[in-house]
Amino acid sequence: MVDGKLSLVLPAYNEEANIEIVVNEALEELPKNFSSFEIIVVDDGSKDGTPEIADRLAAENPGLVRVIHHRPNRGYGAALTTGFKAAEGDYLMFMDSDRQFKASDVALLAPYVGKADIIAGYRKKRNDPFYRFLIGYTFNTIVTVLFGIHLRDIDCGFKIFKAEMLKPMDLTSPGALINTEIHAKAQRQGRSIIEVGVNHYPRLVGDQSGANPKVILRAMRETLALWDRMRTYVPPEGTEVPPTEAYARPISGLSKPFPTLNLLTVLGILAIFLFWRWTRRG
């Protein structure tokens, strides 16, 4: 049992078939691992029944469930940032609301809480179509090359952070690049991380947008913009800590801690560079 309050942020966009199940599972599992907790559902401009379901869950669980509504949709990263700012816990966690993670796996991360600034889950077996795995692997390698971040699964939507580290961060990424921004800034501060394997389940209902060409192009543009900003990034005064080996060598028993470059990855990096040059013309 962790002595401290956990704030679980659930970004939700058109998750009417999932959000009630996810919240109820969290209500059951979180008290087993934390002495105190709250659940913050960030309805990111949903066009289905998600807002009404979330409001009902909050009314049924006062003091435990809160809802914040975005109008219109602002993006995954913006939803997380809103949730982090509203959180009151000692530890901040986020979990995707599509039921590809289960709140019961909080028990896998909880033993490490307090031993590092970030407890990052990685999907032991990714239950997604192969093309999504390929996109994720390529992106993970690009992040390693551009930002020097060595994580097994940077975009895994199952992580716990110390609030004193995360809340002061000025996070600006509106989309999925929010993970990269958090880890890049945490690395500059010398923060520590522990990686822990978690389960990943097939998406049963709802649509995935991560492989949409427009989403991919937007992510490429945001990646290069973040890389440009991070070249001159200076952590806020008082946020830096003595560097540790935990960030560069995560404690997770990885047999392959760093992604390897291959022809596909090199071509992907080249495509991003050419796209960046094209967007800066004129």
C-alpha positions, -999 to 999 in steps of 0.1 A, spaced: 0 0 0 14 34 -11 11 61 15 0 90 -6 -27 102 -29 -29 91 -65 -46 112 -92 -56 90 -122 -62 110 -153 -83 94 -180 -84 112 -213 -115 102 -232 -127 109 -267 -158 91 -280 -154 63 -254 -190 57 -245 -186 20 -247 -155 19 -225 -154 48 -200 -179 34 -174 -161 0 -173 -127 17 -170 -138 40 -142 -155 12 -123 -124 -10 -125 -103 19 -113 -127 25 -83 -122 -11 -74 -85 -15 -79 -69 18 -68 -79 14 -31 -59 -18 -30 -27 0 -38 -30 36 -26 -42 50 7 -61 78 -11 -70 85 -48 -91 105 -72 -101 98 -108 -102 127 -133 -120 120 -166 -111 146 -192 -138 144 -219 -120 158 -249 -149 171 -270 -166 137 -274 -195 136 -298 -211 105 -284 -225 97 -250 -191 99 -232 -199 133 -215 -232 122 -200 -218 89 -188 -188 106 -172 -210 132 -155 -232 104 -141 -202 85 -127 -190 117 -110 -224 123 -94 -225 87 -82 -190 89 -67 -186 124 -52 -150 131 -40 -136 102 -60 -145 110 -96 -143 144 -113 -150 153 -149 -136 181 -170 -151 188 -204 -132 202 -234 -152 220 -261 -141 215 -288 -117 186 -291 -81 197 -282 -61 165 -286 -47 138 -264 -18 158 -250 -40 188 -242 -64 164 -224 -36 150 -202 -22 185 -195 -57 196 -183 -59 166 -160 -25 171 -146 -32 207 -138 -64 198 -120 -49 169 -100 -45 171 -63 -25 139 -57 11 133 -46 14 110 -76 -1 116 -111 -10 87 -133 -26 85 -167 -42 55 -184 -59 53 -218 -96 49 -217 -100 24 -245 -97 -7 -222 -64 -18 -237 -50 -14 -202 -65 -26 -170 -65 -8 -137 -55 -40 -119 -20 -36 -134 -15 -6 -111 -4 -33 -87 26 -39 -110 38 -3 -108 29 4 -72 59 -14 -56 82 11 -74 64 43 -65 87 66 -46 118 48 -58 120 69 -90 104 101 -104 87 81 -132 73 46 -132 68 38 -168 49 8 -181 59 -9 -213 36 -32 -232 51 -67 -228 31 -79 -258 14 -53 -279 -21 -63 -290 -25 -41 -320 -23 -47 -358 12 -52 -372 12 -18 -389 6 -1 -356 34 -20 -340 57 -10 -370 47 27 -367 53 26 -329 87 9 -333 99 34 -359 87 63 -338 104 50 -307 137 48 -327 133 83 -341 128 96 -305 160 78 -294 179 94 -323 166 129 -320 162 133 -282 186 107 -268 157 91 -248 162 54 -243 128 39 -234 114 6 -245 79 19 -252 77 57 -249 41 60 -259 27 34 -235 -4 50 -219 2 36 -184 26 57 -162 29 71 -128 48 104 -120 58 123 -89 35 153 -89 64 176 -77 82 168 -110 53 168 -135 30 197 -123 56 225 -128 63 214 -163 51 237 -190 37 211 -214 28 224 -248 23 193 -271 -14 190 -280 -12 155 -294 4 121 -288 39 137 -286 31 147 -250 49 115 -238 81 125 -256 79 161 -243 75 148 -207 104 124 -209 127 149 -228 122 175 -201 125 150 -173 158 138 -188 171 174 -189 162 177 -152 182 146 -144 151 127 -133 151 89 -127 128 63 -142 120 27 -137 103 7 -165 79 -21 -157 62 -45 -180 24 -44 -182 -3 -62 -200 -19 -48 -232 -53 -60 -244 -70 -59 -279 -93 -29 -284 -128 -44 -284 -149 -14 -294 -143 21 -307 -119 35 -334 -82 40 -333 -68 71 -350 -31 67 -345 -25 53 -380 -45 79 -398 -22 96 -424 -33 131 -411 -24 121 -375 9 107 -386 18 139 -405 8 160 -376 29 139 -353 59 143 -376 55 181 -376 51 182 -338 82 159 -334 104 183 -353 90 214 -336 96 198 -302 132 188 -313 138 225 -323 124 238 -290 144 213 -269 177 225 -284 174 256 -263 153 243 -234 164 252 -199 147 235 -170 129 259 -146 151 269 -116 150 245 -88 137 215 -109 170 199 -117 183 171 -96 216 152 -96 216 129 -126 213 92 -119 219 60 -139 182 50 -136 172 70 -167 198 56 -190 195 21 -176 159 15 -166 154 -12 -140 133 -37 -159 156 -66 -169 155 -55 -205 174 -78 -229 172 -52 -256 171 -17 -239 178 4 -270 160 2 -304 183 -6 -333 186 13 -365 175 -4 -397 167 6 -432 130 12 -425 139 35 -396 165 54 -416 139 59 -444 114 71 -418 138 96 -404 146 108 -439 109 112 -447 103 133 -416 133 155 -424 120 161 -460 86 168 -447 100 193 -422 119 211 -449 88 212 -471 67 227 -443 93 255 -438 94 266 -474 84 301 -479 
